Amino acid sequence: MSAEDVPGVIEKVQAKLNSWKSDQAAQTQKNIDAAKKRIEELEKTDEEGTNGDKADKTDKVAEDLSKATISEKEEA
């Protein structure tokens, strides 16, 4: 890059910055909408009980451990 290129680069950077600033509100709204949609999806899957399987497996493992004999515990 030479000194001759600097004014052109400055113009390009300013144009890009102005473009970002003019699009900021619209892009922010898109991000908010996407986040709300993702939250709704997560809440829906939580209500459907998909996370319940993990708790059930944890309870089963805890129950199995409590039933283990001393010799089985020492081997583990």
N, C-alpha and C positions, 0 to 999 in steps of 0.2 A: 504494500500500500504506500502510495506516495502522497505528498502534500496536495497534489492536484485532485486526488480521489476523496479527500476529506469533505468538501462541501456536498458532493453527491451522496456520500454515506450519511451525512447529517440530515439531509433532506429525506432519505429513505427511512432513517430511524424516527424522525419526527412524524412522517406519514404513518408509520406503523403504530407509534404511540397514540396519535390522534384516532386511528382506527380502533385501537383497543379501548380508548376512553369513550368513544361514541357507542361502542358495542357492550360496554360494561354492564349497564342495567339489564339488557336483554340476556346476556350470558349469566349474570347472577340469578335472574329469574329461572332460567333453564336449570341451573344447578340446584336451586331450591326445589323446583318441581321434581327433579330426579331424586333428590334426597327424600322428599315426602313419599314418593312412590316406593322407594326402597324400604322406608320405615314401615309402610303399610304391608309390604310383602313379608317383612320379618315378623310383624305382629300377627299376621294371618297364619304363618307357619307355626308360631308359638301357640296360638289358640287351637290349632289342629292337633297339637300334641306331638309334633315330630321330635321335640326335645325330650319328651317323656321317656323314650327308649333308653337314653343315656342314664337317667336316674334309676330305671328299673334294673339295668345291668349293674350299676353300682351297688344297689341293694342286694342283688343276688351274690355278688362277689363278697360283700361284707358278711352276708349270712353264711356262705361257704367257709369263710375264714373263722367265724365264731364256732363253727362245728368241727374245725380241724383239731386233731389230737395233738398232744405235746410233741410227740415224735415227728409228726408231719410239720409242725411249726419249726422245729429245730433243723429239719432238712431244708426248709425254705430259707 
